[in-house]
Amino acid sequence: MMQPVRTPILTTVPIKELRPTQMTVGMREVEAKRRRWREQCKASEEKAAKYLGRHMIPVILGPKDHHYIIDHHHLSRALLEERVKEMLVTVVTKLSRLDKDEFWTFIDNRGWLHPFDEHGRRRSSDDLPKTVADLIDDPFRSLAGELRRLGGFAKDTTPFSEFLWADYLRRRMRRKLVEDNFDEALEQAMQLAKAQEADHLPGWCGPVQHD
C-alpha cells in the first residue's frame, strides 16, 4: 500500500521570534545576503516576493511552541537587519511535547544543533542566543563560506559542514589575520584546504595521493 504523502506545514512567523540552533554566523556572509536582498527589492516587489518564497526557513516546533531554525541562519539575520518583519517557515517536525532537556538531546543527536561559540568551544544549550539578532560573528565561518564559493571545497550535505571547515582553519590560522586582511587569509585558507591533512573534512577536493 502506498504511504500517504505528508504535506509540509507552512506558516508565517515574525523573524524576531525565530530561535537559533547555533551560536554564530559569519557576518561577511550576512552582509552579502543583505546586498542580495536589496538587489531583489530594487528589481521589483514581485522578485522580492519570489525570493522569499524560494527561501522558506525550515524549523522545528520545540517546547512552548517556539520555532527553532535548523537552516538559513545567515539569511534570517540578514532579513532582520533589512527590517523584514516575517518569514515563511516550514515545520519539519513537532517536538513541543518534549521537555527542554529531552528536546536538546534529541536535536543534538539528529545533527540539528551546533552549540559552539566563536572560539570553537562547545557551550551549554542554555547559552544559545534566543533570537537571530543575538547571533555572534565568527570570522572563520565567513572565511569558510568564501573558501567554498571559490572552490576550496565542495558543497556537502553533512550538517554544519562549513563550521567544520571553520574550525579546521581556526586551529591553523591567526584570527587577527582574518579580521585585518581577509584576502591574504583566504589565500592561506586555500592552501590549507588542499592539504592532505584536510582530507577528513566534508567536500574536500585536494589532490589525491597515488601509491
Secondary structure, DSSP 8 states (H G I E B T S, - for coil): --------EEEEEEGGG-B-SBSEE-HHHHHHHHHHHHHHHHH-HHHHHHHHHH--EEEEE-GGG-EEESS-HHHHHHHHHTT--EEEEEEEEE-TTS-HHHHHHHHHHTT--B-B-TTS-B--GGGS-SSGGG-EE-HHHHHHHHHHHTTSB----STTHHHHHHHHHHTTS-HHHHHH-HHHHHHHHHHHHHSGGGTTSTTB-------
